[in-house]
């Protein structure tokens, strides 16, 4: 195999991508998703962790307290987020419906030391983001109330949990796990998915448009043509992943062990691209190979995620500067995988050349 | 008379016959290309998929393993961490007084006190630990014989509907704005309805509560069961009482799964249709068909029918599998049409497979975000109703939807699909299908195809009119994307993008005219053309707004998008001036000046909108 010819084909494919401006679409797509980041942060991380909403506002909400006189009213007023009013239930609910109150709490008349539970009803507005915020904030008050009541009844409890106090409490909720364990790994593997789809297109196109025979009349061998296409797609991975990393760092997200991350991404992505190329060579038809590849990709992804130390997990560990004990073994496995796939591709190409 | 009837019935019969013939061909073609070597492997893959998802659900997702390092000085704390794989545990019993940072850990528990390293990671580690601690103490309290001593407080949630809806109060912006708690207890303005207070005792015995509690804790702990649990809807009659630590806002966590369950197969099937159209072109099979005396619409719909039926069957099967009312299929029909319309369009315009892939990935990302993001806020915010998928979520929750909500969520999907079908049918001709021109010039050609040279003035009006659903859809997307940014940035960003989109849509009319009738445009025609496009635009906007968008359009964000509802001559003038600016630059400076023209027109448009909205901004 002539490396020079492979490189010529690689360059030709990359130039073709640039000419067709399709790569522009890919970058636009990445930017589009980057644009979502604010939405992702609030929307998706709320999904990931609903208490996120609690840190959003510095508002003082009015709460109507109805029913029996308890210490709850005092607890609410202690909290900087709330101001409470003793009210009549019907009036309070009327005010809530007109949004003059943020919530209404009705309390039962059960005394703190009673055998029965103290119950309360929390009224909030349906279909409303504000209600979500209030429920999160009011939860703090209820937890405090629960602690006080539990204290009163503590002689009836037989086993208490180990107490742990925190030297410095954490108030604000961070998006740390969302960013490091989900966003970064997914973003870094998106170029692999794009490139794998691309390699299928590049190979099957030649077959389906019957240009493969024309190509073969050139001095380049079939092997060189295929490897030119594959290397063009593999080259795109570190370029795009690098772009992501730069964007993330510009967003002031600290990322540790950059070289290791890139190594892991390149080899894991290469394995995926080689699988796609193998399928494309075998089926020589876009619809079939894309269909099989995407189904197989979903299966592979689910399967790897089920194991600790999968490439996405390793990237999360590396990026968050935690030790990644499985980094070298997993990298080694992927390199072996790539070598096996390379050999398989060689065999398939030779077979395809012989039959035609 | 009877003769005419008879003949038209015959024609219809003939057309239906042709339609079904083509559908049959398509099905046959699909199965002959797919079955030979694909069927066995598809079956194997499907079995593998089921097996692997079962396996993955059982083992859980390992994404966060070993993210944090924790040092403990006594094995008792291991009980707290349980089997949380996020922690790598170190023994730091001989490192008393050493900071966690020096000890090489993110957290350190030292004689009952938890210490953390400074920075985001330390905070995140502590937060996760505190959550584990909560679960641990819940485990202990839940086993207490006297449940009401361990859990003395039980809360019941009640939701009331607001008399004022979202429009009047702009929930979207209230998050950022300082609230105004009254000094005195507020009095409602409307007459007060008498409400009977809830009963004082919890009407359930402690063992039932204990079981319900265990169930709730399990759901809270295992994220996966949260998703799979919805498929077995047995536990809908849960006891409505919760303990404070399990109180969580009603966010639709399961939506994310629904979207993938519904959207992914639909999108995939539309891909096959896209490839079928593309194959007609690359393999030139289509030529014979187009030459045959069959109308293009019959050809297109004939080819499409099997895929449409397949998609509907697929969606119904999923609904059936999750035991959901079949009425949830209705909101999915416009989504299916929308996917098929775009599949047809993309199949017709792409030059190569890679272009096809990129455009379809691009399209699917945007379409999925449009469907997905609003429905995240189902039950939380009215913006969620922009997505038909939200209605599916409603049906699954058992609340159903109203006709008004259906219109509101789906009309844009129906309209844009029909318009795209129309444009594609008009251009389903040999000279359009088999040219190797770039995307941009193809889109120009398609636009030019809409211009009837003899009635160019009417064509322009129509172009203005049909661009409206697309413009609105784009604007709705901005609304969804940016409504939770802080004010007034969100407002200004939405206005800027909205103005740009409108100018771009109107500029398309001028481009179409120039492409279809080169040399025809001059200063006088430009003014007339601009006025006509603006008129079409205005009529379309008003028509659609009154049908559907009234809910959104009354909010601040709506005001930013649909300012032009007010007095009629002002927006008309604004629209005309906008097109004129773009057109004039293109006319006198050549096509390269289009971006400058658009930028200038957008600037004028934005200035006008800002002036009209000044009450909100300064």
Interface residues (C-beta under 8 A of the other chain):
Chain A: X17 X20 X21 X22 X23 X25 X26 X28 X29 X32 X33 X35 X36 X38 X39 X42 X43 X44 X46 X47 X50 X51 X53 X56 X57 X58 X59 X60 X61 X62 X64 X66 X67 X82 X83 X85 X86 X87 X89 X90 X91 X93 X94 X95 X96 X97 X98 X99 X100 X101 X102 X106 X108 X109 X110 X112 X115 X116 X117 X118 X119 X120 X121 X122 X123 X124 X125 X126 X127 X128 X129 X130 X131 X132 X133 X135 X136 X138 X139 X142 X143 X145 X146 X149 X150 X152 X153 X154 X156 X157 X158 X159 X160 X161 X162 X163 X164 X165 X166 X167 X168 X170 X172 X173 X174 X176 X177 X180 X181 X182 X185 X194 X197 X198 X201 X202 X204 X205 X208 X209 X254 X283 X285 X286 X287 X288 X290 X291 X292 X294 X295 X296 X298 X299 X302 X303 X305 X306 X307 X308 X309 X310 X312 X313 X316 X317 X320 X321 X322 X323 X324 X325
Chain B: X33 X34 X37 X38 X41 X42 X45 X46 X48 X49 X52 X53 X55 X56 X59 X60 X61 X62 X63 X64 X65 X66 X67 X68 X69 X76 X77 X79 X80 X85 X86 X88 X106 X109 X112 X113 X114 X115 X116 X120 X121 X123 X124 X126 X127 X128 X130 X133 X136 X137 X140 X141 X143 X144 X145 X146 X148 X149 X150 X151 X152 X153 X154 X155 X156 X157 X158 X159 X160 X161 X162 X163 X164 X166 X169 X171 X172 X174 X175 X176 X177 X178 X179 X180 X181 X182 X184 X185 X186 X187 X188 X189 X190 X191 X192 X193 X194 X195 X197 X198 X200 X201 X202 X241 X243 X244 X245 X247 X248 X249 X250 X251 X253 X256 X268 X271 X272 X275 X279 X282 X283 X351 X352 X353 X354 X355 X356 X357 X358 X359 X361 X362 X365 X366 X369 X373 X376 X377 X379 X380 X381 X382 X438 X439 X480 X481 X482 X484 X485
